[in-house]
Amino acid sequence: MVKSTSKDAQDLFHSLRSAYSATPTNLKIIDLYVVFAVFTALIQVVYMALVGSFPFNSFLSGVLSCVGTAVLAVCLRIQVNKENKEFKDLAPERAFADFVLCNLVLHLVIINFLG
């Protein structure tokens, strides 16, 4: 039973890896950006757990900035993906402009939250 589970997990990993290798480069770059934003948020949470959260607004602003940016990047990835039929009429330049504008608004709110 354990061997079949291990074999299934290896087959799943291999199929995911082969499917992801066919992903266009621009989507891989966006995926890397999302991973970086989430990793940065996790580092901030670990730091807060170890050192403390004296300026709590700063901690919240940093984590919400990372998480918000990751969410906006996922939305950008959905809009730029050629296989997504819902956004086939949307130009990639327009999707990127929306991403930049939403990031600007997000970070203005976060700077305002800092005080």
All heavy atoms as an XYZ file, in Angstrom:
891
protein
N       0.825     -1.190      0.000
C       0.000      0.000      0.000
C       0.871      1.256      0.000
O       0.581      2.203     -0.698
C      -0.907     -0.019      1.227
C      -1.680      1.243      1.415
S      -3.380      0.870      1.417
C      -4.049      2.475      1.525
N       1.944      1.245      0.795
C       2.822      2.400      0.852
C       3.553      2.579     -0.467
O       3.735      3.697     -0.945
C       3.823      2.248      2.028
C       4.837      3.365      2.009
C       3.076      2.211      3.348
N       3.933      1.485     -1.105
C       4.639      1.591     -2.381
C       3.731      2.144     -3.472
O       4.170      2.914     -4.315
C       5.194      0.225     -2.788
C       6.346     -0.216     -1.909
C       6.963     -1.479     -2.420
C       8.113     -1.861     -1.501
N       8.900     -2.950     -2.014
N       2.463      1.747     -3.468
C       1.549      2.262     -4.486
C       1.283      3.758     -4.266
O       1.171      4.511     -5.229
C       0.238      1.482     -4.485
O      -0.481      1.717     -3.292
N       1.221      4.178     -3.018
C       1.031      5.594     -2.732
C       2.251      6.393     -3.164
O       2.130      7.474     -3.748
C       0.772      5.804     -1.231
O      -0.327      4.997     -0.832
C       0.463      7.256     -0.928
N       3.414      5.844     -2.898
C       4.649      6.509     -3.314
C       4.738      6.581     -4.836
O       5.126      7.603     -5.398
C       5.856      5.770     -2.745
O       7.039      6.311     -3.234
N       4.358      5.524     -5.487
C       4.373      5.489     -6.954
C       3.381      6.488     -7.527
O       3.680      7.190     -8.498
C       4.044      4.067     -7.430
C       3.911      3.924     -8.924
C       5.209      3.466     -9.548
C       4.971      3.064    -10.979
N       5.314      4.109    -11.912
N       2.185      6.565     -6.909
C       1.183      7.532     -7.358
C       1.680      8.967     -7.181
O       1.467      9.818     -8.045
C      -0.121      7.345     -6.595
C      -0.831      6.055     -6.952
O      -0.520      5.480     -8.015
O      -1.693      5.618     -6.164
N       2.345      9.221     -6.063
C       2.868     10.565     -5.823
C       3.953     10.912     -6.832
O       4.004     12.043     -7.343
C       3.412     10.668     -4.404
N       4.814      9.954     -7.154
C       5.858     10.198     -8.150
C       5.249     10.430     -9.529
O       5.702     11.310    -10.275
C       6.839      9.021     -8.189
C       7.741      8.953     -6.988
C       8.639      7.725     -7.033
O       8.469      6.851     -7.874
N       9.588      7.666     -6.102
N       4.234      9.657     -9.880
C       3.570      9.852    -11.172
C       2.895     11.217    -11.243
O       2.944     11.890    -12.276
C       2.541      8.750    -11.413
C       3.182      7.400    -11.661
O       4.395      7.362    -11.984
O       2.472      6.377    -11.514
N       2.272     11.627    -10.137
C       1.614     12.926    -10.090
C       2.639     14.043    -10.246
O       2.443     14.983    -11.028
C       0.852     13.087     -8.778
C       0.177     14.434     -8.556
C      -0.924     14.639     -9.581
C      -0.358     14.520     -7.155
N       3.753     13.945     -9.523
C       4.802     14.960     -9.618
C       5.372     15.017    -11.032
O       5.600     16.107    -11.568
C       5.911     14.657     -8.603
C       7.016     15.652     -8.619
C       6.837     16.936     -8.107
C       8.248     15.326     -9.157
C       7.856     17.865     -8.136
C       9.276     16.246     -9.191
C       9.082     17.521     -8.677
N       5.582     13.865    -11.639
C       6.124     13.829    -12.994
C       5.144     14.444    -13.999
O       5.548     15.202    -14.892
C       6.461     12.387    -13.396
C       7.019     12.267    -14.775
N       8.242     12.806    -15.127
C       6.522     11.693    -15.904
C       8.458     12.569    -16.412
N       7.436     11.899    -16.900
N       3.861     14.146    -13.860
C       2.883     14.704    -14.799
C       2.743     16.219    -14.606
O       2.601     16.957    -15.589
C       1.534     14.010    -14.639
O       0.983     14.274    -13.373
N       2.791     16.694    -13.352
C       2.728     18.136    -13.117
C       3.958     18.841    -13.685
O       3.857     19.910    -14.279
C       2.611     18.419    -11.618
C       1.260     18.166    -10.976
C       1.341     18.350     -9.471
C       0.208     19.081    -11.561
N       5.108     18.219    -13.517
C       6.348     18.813    -14.020
C       6.356     18.870    -15.552
O       6.760     19.869    -16.142
C       7.528     18.004    -13.512
C       8.846     18.596    -13.822
C       9.934     17.841    -13.118
N      11.195     18.042    -13.821
C      12.265     17.343    -13.636
N      12.257     16.357    -12.763
N      13.350     17.594    -14.301
N       5.892     17.817    -16.187
C       5.871     17.819    -17.651
C       4.826     18.797    -18.189
O       5.048     19.439    -19.219
C       5.621     16.412    -18.183
O       4.359     15.948    -17.784
N       3.700     18.928    -17.491
C       2.683     19.884    -17.929
C       3.159     21.319    -17.727
O       2.890     22.200    -18.552
C       1.381     19.647    -17.177
N       3.886     21.574    -16.636
C       4.360     22.937    -16.364
C       5.493     23.334    -17.310
O       5.689     24.517    -17.572
C       4.816     23.062    -14.910
C       5.047     24.487    -14.478
C       3.985     25.355    -14.295
C       6.329     24.970    -14.282
C       4.188     26.668    -13.914
C       6.552     26.285    -13.899
C       5.475     27.122    -13.714
O       5.676     28.429    -13.350
N       6.212     22.374    -17.832
C       7.297     22.711    -18.764
C       6.748     23.308    -20.055
O       7.463     24.025    -20.765
C       8.150     21.486    -19.055
O       7.403     20.518    -19.758
N       5.493     23.038    -20.372
C       4.867     23.589    -21.573
C       4.293     24.988    -21.340
O       3.783     25.604    -22.266
C       3.764     22.654    -22.056
N       4.377     25.486    -20.115
C       3.844     26.804    -19.785
C       4.717     27.886    -20.412
O       5.940     27.791    -20.368
C       3.812     26.983    -18.247
O       3.049     25.930    -17.674
C       3.200     28.305    -17.861
N       4.095     28.931    -20.978
C       4.891     30.020    -21.572
C       5.768     30.729    -20.539
O       5.462     30.742    -19.339
C       3.832     30.974    -22.124
C       2.603     30.158    -22.267
C       2.670     29.100    -21.217
N       6.829     31.335    -21.013
C       7.807     31.971    -20.124
C       7.210     33.127    -19.342
O       7.528     33.298    -18.165
C       9.009     32.467    -20.943
O       9.530     31.377    -21.703
C      10.093     33.009    -20.051
N       6.340     33.925    -19.966
C       5.775     35.070    -19.243
C       4.919     34.614    -18.053
O       4.912     35.275    -17.008
C       4.984     35.988    -20.171
C       3.818     35.296    -20.842
O       3.702     34.076    -20.823
N       2.963     36.083    -21.459
N       4.244     33.485    -18.176
C       3.469     32.969    -17.045
C       4.382     32.413    -15.957
O       4.085     32.530    -14.766
C       2.489     31.892    -17.517
C       1.395     32.360    -18.479
C       0.493     31.214    -18.851
C       0.605     33.502    -17.896
N       5.508     31.835    -16.353
C       6.466     31.340    -15.362
C       7.076     32.492    -14.566
O       7.318     32.366    -13.366
C       7.571     30.529    -16.044
C       7.116     29.180    -16.540
C       8.261     28.433    -17.187
C       7.809     27.095    -17.722
N       8.887     26.353    -18.374
N       7.306     33.610    -15.229
C       7.842     34.782    -14.534
C       6.831     35.306    -13.516
O       7.190     35.651    -12.386
C       8.244     35.870    -15.553
C       9.449     35.398    -16.356
C       8.544     37.196    -14.859
C       9.791     36.287    -17.520
N       5.570     35.348    -13.898
C       4.532     35.783    -12.964
C       4.432     34.802    -11.798
O       4.279     35.219    -10.644
C       3.179     35.942    -13.693
C       3.273     37.073    -14.718
C       2.057     36.223    -12.702
C       2.071     37.194    -15.624
N       4.531     33.506    -12.073
C       4.510     32.508    -10.996
C       5.670     32.712    -10.029
O       5.497     32.614     -8.807
C       4.579     31.094    -11.579
C       3.325     30.707    -12.330
O       2.279     31.354    -12.111
O       3.397     29.760    -13.131
N       6.838     33.008    -10.553
C       7.999     33.255     -9.710
C       7.785     34.494     -8.842
O       8.153     34.511     -7.667
C       9.248     33.413    -10.578
C      10.572     33.506     -9.857
C      10.857     32.211     -9.099
C      11.683     33.782    -10.839
N       7.164     35.505     -9.390
C       6.853     36.723     -8.632
C       5.868     36.423     -7.502
O       6.024     36.936     -6.383
C       6.292     37.783     -9.584
C       5.948     39.089     -8.930
C       6.948     39.937     -8.488
C       4.630     39.475     -8.763
C       6.644     41.146     -7.890
C       4.316     40.673     -8.164
C       5.322     41.507     -7.728
O       5.010     42.692     -7.135
N       4.867     35.593     -7.776
C       3.896     35.223     -6.742
C       4.584     34.440     -5.628
O       4.346     34.695     -4.437
C       2.728     34.412     -7.361
C       1.851     33.807     -6.280
C       1.906     35.282     -8.281
N       5.450     33.508     -5.989
C       6.177     32.723     -4.980
C       7.059     33.650     -4.140
O       7.120     33.505     -2.911
C       7.004     31.611     -5.662
C       7.986     30.988     -4.693
C       6.084     30.563     -6.244
N       7.716     34.614     -4.780
C       8.548     35.561     -4.047
C       7.713     36.380     -3.056
O       8.124     36.585     -1.908
C       9.273     36.490     -5.020
C      10.010     37.604     -4.353
C      11.190     37.357     -3.674
C       9.518     38.899     -4.393
C      11.874     38.384     -3.038
C      10.192     39.926     -3.763
C      11.366     39.679     -3.086
N       6.544     36.859     -3.473
C       5.700     37.669     -2.595
C       5.204     36.853     -1.402
O       5.217     37.331     -0.258
C       4.518     38.241     -3.379
N       4.790     35.622     -1.644
C       4.310     34.771     -0.546
C       5.469     34.412      0.386
O       5.308     34.415      1.616
C       3.620     33.509     -1.113
C       3.330     32.505     -0.015
C       2.344     33.893     -1.843
N       6.639     34.122     -0.167
C       7.809     33.804      0.649
C       8.211     34.993      1.516
O       8.561     34.825      2.688
C       8.970     33.368     -0.260
C      10.192     32.941      0.491
C      10.199     31.772      1.229
C      11.335     33.719      0.448
C      11.326     31.379      1.921
C      12.469     33.337      1.135
C      12.465     32.161      1.884
N       8.125     36.194      0.974
C       8.436     37.395      1.745
C       7.437     37.572      2.892
O       7.823     37.940      4.013
C       8.442     38.628      0.835
O       9.345     38.408     -0.242
C       8.843     39.879      1.587
N       6.168     37.303      2.640
C       5.168     37.390      3.705
C       5.451     36.360      4.795
O       5.334     36.665      5.993
C       3.764     37.193      3.131
N       5.835     35.159      4.408
C       6.150     34.134      5.404
C       7.369     34.524      6.236
O       7.393     34.287      7.458
C       6.383     32.788      4.723
C       5.149     32.111      4.144
C       5.539     30.853      3.374
C       4.170     31.774      5.239
N       8.372     35.105      5.612
C       9.546     35.571      6.359
C       9.135     36.628      7.380
O       9.605     36.619      8.528
C      10.625     36.109      5.403
C      11.268     34.962      4.641
C      11.687     36.901      6.152
C      12.237     35.406      3.577
N       8.240     37.520      7.010
C       7.790     38.557      7.935
C       7.021     37.959      9.106
O       7.176     38.400     10.250
C       6.921     39.575      7.211
C       7.693     40.435      6.256
C       6.818     41.414      5.523
O       5.656     41.621      5.871
N       7.367     42.030      4.495
N       6.208     36.943      8.836
C       5.453     36.296      9.915
C       6.403     35.570     10.865
O       6.247     35.642     12.098
C       4.389     35.339      9.332
C       3.780     34.466     10.411
C       3.308     36.132      8.614
N       7.384     34.877     10.323
C       8.361     34.180     11.172
C       9.152     35.185     11.995
O       9.376     34.988     13.195
C       9.289     33.294     10.311
C      10.474     32.794     11.115
C       8.511     32.135      9.726
N       9.562     36.277     11.393
C      10.291     37.310     12.117
C       9.446     37.874     13.253
O       9.932     38.090     14.362
C      10.715     38.426     11.155
C      11.463     39.548     11.827
C      12.815     39.428     12.091
C      10.819     40.716     12.200
C      13.521     40.453     12.710
C      11.500     41.745     12.824
C      12.845     41.605     13.082
O      13.520     42.615     13.702
N       8.167     38.118     12.974
C       7.267     38.638     14.001
C       7.111     37.636     15.142
O       7.067     38.005     16.306
C       5.903     38.969     13.400
C       4.968     39.722     14.316
S       3.729     38.804     15.283
C       3.154     37.563     14.233
N       7.050     36.355     14.810
C       6.892     35.331     15.848
C       8.147     35.232     16.713
O       8.056     34.991     17.923
C       6.585     33.988     15.201
N       9.323     35.412     16.123
C      10.568     35.289     16.872
C      10.917     36.555     17.660
O      11.335     36.480     18.808
C      11.728     34.952     15.924
C      11.676     33.585     15.257
C      12.823     33.440     14.266
C      11.709     32.474     16.286
N      10.759     37.714     17.045
C      11.221     38.966     17.647
C      10.109     39.692     18.386
O      10.328     40.289     19.431
C      11.850     39.859     16.562
C      12.251     41.198     17.117
C      13.032     39.170     15.934
N       8.917     39.657     17.840
C       7.799     40.381     18.438
C       7.192     41.324     17.424
O       7.743     41.571     16.352
N       6.070     41.861     17.786
C       5.342     42.714     16.843
C       5.104     44.096     17.444
O       3.969     44.565     17.507
C       4.018     42.062     16.463
O       3.192     41.986     17.607
N       6.187     44.750     17.882
C       6.002     46.052     18.536
C       5.283     47.056     17.649
O       4.210     47.500     18.000
C       7.325     46.615     19.026
C       7.227     48.056     19.405
C       6.353     48.471     20.399
C       7.969     49.006     18.746
C       6.236     49.792     20.733
C       7.855     50.337     19.072
C       6.997     50.727     20.069
N       5.805     47.424     16.475
C       4.971     48.286     15.629
C       4.034     47.395     14.797
O       4.346     47.013     13.677
C       5.966     49.039     14.767
C       7.184     48.174     14.723
C       7.158     47.330     15.960
N       2.894     47.050     15.390
C       1.995     46.080     14.767
C       1.469     46.576     13.430
O       1.244     45.780     12.516
C       0.843     45.742     15.717
C       0.069     44.535     15.317
C       0.674     43.288     15.328
C      -1.242     44.638     14.905
C      -0.024     42.163     14.944
C      -1.946     43.507     14.531
C      -1.339     42.279     14.545
N       1.274     47.893     13.290
C       0.815     48.427     12.006
C       1.841     48.161     10.907
O       1.478     47.892      9.769
C       0.558     49.924     12.100
C      -0.748     50.232     12.788
O      -1.500     49.334     13.147
N      -1.016     51.508     12.988
N       3.118     48.226     11.262
C       4.161     47.950     10.274
C       4.125     46.496      9.836
O       4.261     46.181      8.654
C       5.539     48.272     10.849
O       5.629     49.626     11.147
N       3.943     45.608     10.804
C       3.846     44.180     10.469
C       2.644     43.913      9.570
O       2.768     43.245      8.535
C       3.753     43.348     11.748
C       3.281     41.948     11.528
C       4.089     41.024     10.875
C       2.019     41.548     11.929
C       3.653     39.731     10.652
C       1.582     40.265     11.706
C       2.399     39.356     11.063
N       1.489     44.436      9.952
C       0.284     44.231      9.137
C       0.448     44.824      7.744
O       0.047     44.216      6.752
C      -0.933     44.847      9.822
C      -1.547     44.046     10.951
C      -2.746     44.790     11.523
C      -1.957     42.671     10.499
N       1.031     45.995      7.663
C       1.222     46.627      6.351
C       2.133     45.802      5.463
O       1.859     45.621      4.282
C       1.809     48.026      6.527
O       0.903     48.858      7.189
N       3.216     45.287      6.023
C       4.139     44.482      5.235
C       3.513     43.199      4.734
O       3.643     42.831      3.560
N       2.813     42.505      5.621
C       2.200     41.230      5.223
C       1.067     41.465      4.239
O       0.947     40.749      3.230
C       1.719     40.453      6.469
C       0.883     39.261      6.079
C       2.911     40.009      7.302
N       0.233     42.464      4.505
C      -0.876     42.734      3.582
C      -0.372     43.224      2.228
O      -0.991     42.938      1.194
C      -1.842     43.743      4.191
C      -2.639     43.230      5.388
C      -3.512     44.330      5.960
C      -3.473     42.019      5.024
N       0.737     43.931      2.217
C       1.334     44.347      0.946
C       1.774     43.138      0.128
O       1.500     43.049     -1.076
C       2.527     45.263      1.215
O       3.216     45.528      0.032
N       2.437     42.190      0.789
C       2.905     40.985      0.082
C       1.735     40.136     -0.401
O       1.722     39.677     -1.549
C       3.803     40.159      1.001
S       5.363     40.953      1.363
N       0.773     39.928      0.465
C      -0.372     39.085      0.092
C      -1.208     39.765     -0.997
O      -1.632     39.126     -1.963
C      -1.225     38.753      1.334
C      -2.516     38.067      0.948
C      -0.429     37.888      2.299
N      -1.434     41.068     -0.860
C      -2.196     41.790     -1.879
C      -1.513     41.792     -3.229
O      -2.152     41.614     -4.270
N      -0.208     41.968     -3.218
C       0.551     41.927     -4.467
C       0.487     40.541     -5.100
O       0.364     40.419     -6.322
C       2.011     42.331     -4.199
O       2.017     43.654     -3.655
C       2.828     42.303     -5.453
N       0.559     39.503     -4.274
C       0.464     38.138     -4.808
C      -0.912     37.895     -5.434
O      -1.013     37.298     -6.510
C       0.742     37.122     -3.706
N      -1.957     38.365     -4.784
C      -3.308     38.184     -5.322
C      -3.464     38.931     -6.647
O      -4.031     38.396     -7.614
C      -4.364     38.649     -4.290
C      -5.741     38.737     -4.913
C      -4.381     37.707     -3.093
N      -2.951     40.149     -6.706
C      -3.032     40.906     -7.955
C      -2.217     40.252     -9.066
O      -2.622     40.264    -10.233
C      -2.566     42.344     -7.730
C      -3.497     43.203     -6.872
C      -2.864     44.555     -6.611
C      -4.850     43.359     -7.527
N      -1.089     39.650     -8.714
C      -0.278     38.953     -9.721
C      -0.989     37.702    -10.228
O      -0.893     37.369    -11.415
C       1.078     38.592     -9.141
N      -1.712     37.020     -9.352
C      -2.493     35.857     -9.795
C      -3.595     36.309    -10.758
O      -3.853     35.654    -11.778
C      -3.073     35.091     -8.591
C      -4.101     34.071     -9.020
C      -1.952     34.419     -7.814
N      -4.215     37.439    -10.459
C      -5.232     37.976    -11.374
C      -4.607     38.335    -12.721
O      -5.210     38.090    -13.775
C      -5.897     39.205    -10.764
S      -6.888     38.846     -9.314
N      -3.400     38.906    -12.689
C      -2.692     39.207    -13.934
C      -2.407     37.939    -14.712
O      -2.586     37.890    -15.932
C      -1.385     39.950    -13.637
C      -0.468     40.217    -14.819
C      -1.125     41.195    -15.788
C       0.874     40.739    -14.355
N      -1.992     36.897    -14.014
C      -1.688     35.622    -14.679
C      -2.935     35.043    -15.351
O      -2.870     34.524    -16.465
C      -1.127     34.613    -13.681
C      -0.629     33.346    -14.344
C      -0.312     32.283    -13.304
N       0.456     31.178    -13.828
C      -0.024     30.211    -14.598
N      -1.284     30.228    -14.983
N       0.751     29.226    -15.009
N      -4.060     35.148    -14.683
C      -5.309     34.639    -15.258
C      -5.669     35.422    -16.518
O      -6.098     34.848    -17.526
C      -6.449     34.717    -14.215
C      -6.201     33.705    -13.097
C      -7.805     34.470    -14.863
C      -7.140     33.859    -11.922
N      -5.481     36.739    -16.493
C      -5.852     37.560    -17.636
C      -4.886     37.407    -18.810
O      -5.292     37.519    -19.962
C      -5.914     39.031    -17.222
C      -7.043     39.336    -16.280
C      -7.031     40.775    -15.822
O      -6.143     41.550    -16.156
N      -8.032     41.138    -15.036
N      -3.615     37.149    -18.548
C      -2.608     37.062    -19.608
C      -2.575     35.678    -20.242
O      -2.131     35.532    -21.384
C      -1.225     37.453    -19.032
C      -0.113     37.201    -20.017
C      -1.231     38.909    -18.623
N      -3.060     34.669    -19.551
C      -3.018     33.296    -20.047
C      -3.831     33.176    -21.337
O      -5.019     33.502    -21.380
C      -3.564     32.342    -18.981
C      -3.309     30.902    -19.313
O      -2.762     30.574    -20.360
N      -3.705     30.032    -18.407
N      -3.190     32.710    -22.392
C      -3.846     32.587    -23.705
C      -4.920     31.498    -23.721
O      -5.845     31.554    -24.516
C      -2.812     32.266    -24.784
C      -1.780     33.335    -24.967
C      -2.358     34.497    -25.698
C      -1.263     35.509    -25.978
N      -1.762     36.828    -26.169
N      -4.786     30.505    -22.843
C      -5.748     29.404    -22.830
C      -7.046     29.770    -22.120
O      -8.023     29.037    -22.209
C      -5.123     28.180    -22.166
C      -3.955     27.617    -22.940
C      -3.325     26.440    -22.254
O      -3.892     25.945    -21.260
O      -2.254     26.009    -22.712
N      -7.069     30.886    -21.418
C      -8.269     31.321    -20.709
C      -9.200     32.012    -21.694
O      -8.884     33.057    -22.247
C      -7.881     32.266    -19.567
C      -9.011     32.469    -18.595
O     -10.143     32.079    -18.842
N      -8.704     33.088    -17.475
N     -10.353     31.430    -21.915
C     -11.281     31.942    -22.929
C     -12.042     33.180    -22.469
O     -12.563     33.929    -23.278
C     -12.292     30.849    -23.308
C     -11.657     29.569    -23.801
C     -10.906     29.766    -25.081
C     -10.391     28.438    -25.576
N      -9.213     28.549    -26.374
N     -12.142     33.408    -21.149
C     -12.912     34.549    -20.657
C     -12.256     35.885    -20.984
O     -12.934     36.887    -21.143
C     -13.099     34.439    -19.145
C     -14.018     33.318    -18.729
C     -14.186     33.266    -17.229
O     -14.100     34.314    -16.584
O     -14.414     32.164    -16.721
N     -10.923     35.916    -21.065
C     -10.203     37.154    -21.292
C      -9.506     37.170    -22.643
O      -8.486     37.829    -22.815
C      -9.171     37.367    -20.174
C      -9.784     37.516    -18.819
C      -9.769     36.456    -17.920
C     -10.386     38.693    -18.433
C     -10.330     36.574    -16.673
C     -10.951     38.820    -17.188
C     -10.924     37.764    -16.299
N     -10.074     36.491    -23.625
C      -9.408     36.412    -24.932
C      -9.409     37.757    -25.653
O      -8.534     38.020    -26.458
C     -10.052     35.334    -25.800
C     -11.467     35.634    -26.209
C     -12.041     34.556    -27.078
C     -13.484     34.914    -27.401
N     -14.126     33.960    -28.228
N     -10.380     38.623    -25.376
C     -10.442     39.932    -26.028
C      -9.621     40.996    -25.300
O      -9.499     42.111    -25.790
C     -11.895     40.405    -26.132
C     -12.725     39.479    -27.019
O     -12.132     38.844    -27.916
O     -13.947     39.396    -26.810
N      -9.080     40.658    -24.135
C      -8.321     41.620    -23.339
C      -6.854     41.591    -23.756
O      -6.218     40.537    -23.768
C      -8.444     41.264    -21.847
C      -7.794     42.218    -20.859
C      -8.550     43.543    -20.842
C      -7.800     41.611    -19.479
N      -6.339     42.745    -24.103
C      -4.931     42.838    -24.520
C      -4.029     42.672    -23.298
O      -4.374     43.124    -22.202
C      -4.670     44.186    -25.172
N      -2.877     42.021    -23.465
C      -1.951     41.863    -22.338
C      -1.466     43.203    -21.780
O      -1.232     43.328    -20.582
C      -0.782     41.077    -22.927
C      -1.315     40.431    -24.147
C      -2.419     41.301    -24.647
N      -1.352     44.207    -22.627
C      -0.942     45.533    -22.165
C      -1.989     46.133    -21.241
O      -1.667     46.791    -20.248
C      -0.706     46.469    -23.357
C       0.475     46.091    -24.218
C       0.148     45.017    -25.241
O      -1.048     44.689    -25.434
O       1.101     44.491    -25.842
N      -3.256     45.903    -21.562
C      -4.342     46.405    -20.723
C      -4.346     45.679    -19.384
O      -4.539     46.295    -18.326
C      -5.677     46.198    -21.439
C      -6.916     46.315    -20.600
C      -7.287     47.757    -20.298
N      -8.308     47.849    -19.278
C      -9.600     47.812    -19.504
N     -10.051     47.698    -20.730
N     -10.448     47.923    -18.507
N      -4.116     44.369    -19.394
C      -4.062     43.605    -18.151
C      -2.904     44.084    -17.275
O      -3.058     44.230    -16.056
C      -3.916     42.115    -18.456
N      -1.750     44.351    -17.889
C      -0.610     44.835    -17.116
C      -0.872     46.240    -16.572
O      -0.488     46.551    -15.444
C       0.660     44.817    -17.973
C       1.892     45.180    -17.201
C       2.416     44.296    -16.270
C       2.507     46.400    -17.391
C       3.545     44.628    -15.544
C       3.637     46.734    -16.673
C       4.151     45.851    -15.745
N      -1.531     47.085    -17.343
C      -1.869     48.430    -16.864
C      -2.826     48.344    -15.675
O      -2.684     49.108    -14.701
C      -2.488     49.246    -17.990
N      -3.797     47.441    -15.733
C      -4.696     47.226    -14.594
C      -3.922     46.758    -13.368
O      -4.185     47.206    -12.251
C      -5.772     46.194    -14.940
C      -6.772     46.698    -15.949
O      -6.810     47.919    -16.197
O      -7.518     45.858    -16.506
N      -2.959     45.865    -13.583
C      -2.127     45.363    -12.491
C      -1.336     46.487    -11.833
O      -1.293     46.604    -10.606
C      -1.188     44.278    -13.036
C      -0.133     43.823    -12.082
C      -0.445     43.007    -11.007
C       1.190     44.200    -12.264
C       0.534     42.586    -10.134
C       2.169     43.772    -11.405
C       1.841     42.965    -10.328
N      -0.743     47.346    -12.645
C       0.054     48.451    -12.114
C      -0.834     49.442    -11.367
O      -0.498     49.892    -10.267
C       0.838     49.152    -13.253
C       1.469     50.444    -12.776
C       1.888     48.210    -13.805
N      -1.990     49.767    -11.938
C      -2.905     50.705    -11.285
C      -3.415     50.145     -9.953
O      -3.454     50.863     -8.946
C      -4.076     51.034    -12.213
C      -5.097     52.008    -11.646
C      -4.471     53.392    -11.503
C      -6.318     52.069    -12.534
N      -3.794     48.889     -9.932
C      -4.277     48.279     -8.689
C      -3.170     48.195     -7.644
O      -3.428     48.391     -6.447
C      -4.858     46.897     -8.971
S      -6.403     46.937     -9.870
N      -1.933     47.925     -8.068
C      -0.811     47.920     -7.131
C      -0.574     49.316     -6.569
O      -0.244     49.461     -5.386
C       0.460     47.407     -7.812
C       0.744     45.975     -7.474
O       0.701     45.586     -6.316
N       1.027     45.198     -8.486
N      -0.716     50.325     -7.391
C      -0.559     51.693     -6.927
C      -1.597     52.021     -5.854
O      -1.259     52.558     -4.798
C      -0.668     52.660     -8.107
C      -0.490     54.127     -7.784
C       0.953     54.399     -7.365
C      -0.863     54.976     -8.986
N      -2.843     51.680     -6.115
C      -3.899     51.924     -5.139
C      -3.653     51.119     -3.859
O      -3.791     51.637     -2.740
C      -5.286     51.598     -5.746
C      -6.372     51.626     -4.689
C      -5.608     52.565     -6.868
N      -3.273     49.859     -4.000
C      -2.991     49.009     -2.840
C      -1.897     49.620     -1.972
O      -2.043     49.721     -0.746
C      -2.573     47.605     -3.295
C      -2.035     46.677     -2.208
C      -3.162     46.225     -1.292
C      -1.334     45.486     -2.822
N      -0.825     50.051     -2.577
C       0.286     50.568     -1.793
C       0.007     51.964     -1.237
O       0.529     52.321     -0.180
C       1.583     50.497     -2.594
C       2.076     49.092     -2.698
N       1.720     48.260     -3.734
C       2.845     48.350     -1.868
C       2.275     47.074     -3.540
N       2.959     47.101     -2.416
N      -0.823     52.751     -1.892
C      -1.254     54.021     -1.301
C      -2.072     53.782     -0.042
O      -1.913     54.489      0.963
C      -2.038     54.858     -2.317
C      -1.226     55.521     -3.406
C      -2.143     56.196     -4.423
C      -0.248     56.526     -2.826
N      -2.937     52.781     -0.079
C      -3.734     52.434      1.115
C      -2.829     51.928      2.215
O      -2.996     52.267      3.399
C      -4.826     51.403      0.735
C      -5.475     50.823      1.976
C      -5.861     52.026     -0.163
N      -1.846     51.104      1.862
C      -0.935     50.567      2.873
C      -0.082     51.676      3.481
O       0.133     51.699      4.704
C      -0.079     49.453      2.251
C      -0.953     48.224      2.036
C       1.120     49.111      3.130
C      -0.323     47.126      1.276
N       0.390     52.616      2.693
C       1.165     53.736      3.233
C       0.287     54.584      4.146
O       0.729     55.040      5.205
C       1.760     54.578      2.079
C       2.883     53.782      1.399
C       2.295     55.909      2.582
C       3.372     54.418      0.123
N      -0.969     54.762      3.769
C      -1.897     55.498      4.618
C      -2.151     54.745      5.928
O      -2.297     55.378      6.994
C      -3.214     55.727      3.878
C      -4.152     56.627      4.643
O      -3.710     57.547      5.312
N      -5.434     56.369      4.517
N      -2.182     53.444      5.893
C      -2.414     52.629      7.102
C      -1.250     52.743      8.065
O      -1.434     52.651      9.287
C      -2.657     51.177      6.713
C      -2.924     50.272      7.878
C      -4.109     50.381      8.589
C      -1.993     49.336      8.268
C      -4.360     49.552      9.665
C      -2.235     48.495      9.344
C      -3.425     48.618     10.046
N      -0.039     52.934      7.549
C       1.125     53.074      8.422
C       1.026     54.280      9.335
O       1.565     54.287     10.420
C       2.409     53.159      7.580
C       2.965     51.863      7.073
C       4.116     52.124      6.119
C       3.413     50.978      8.199
N       0.322     55.288      8.883
C       0.128     56.449      9.753
C       0.865     57.575      9.213
O       1.306     58.541      9.576
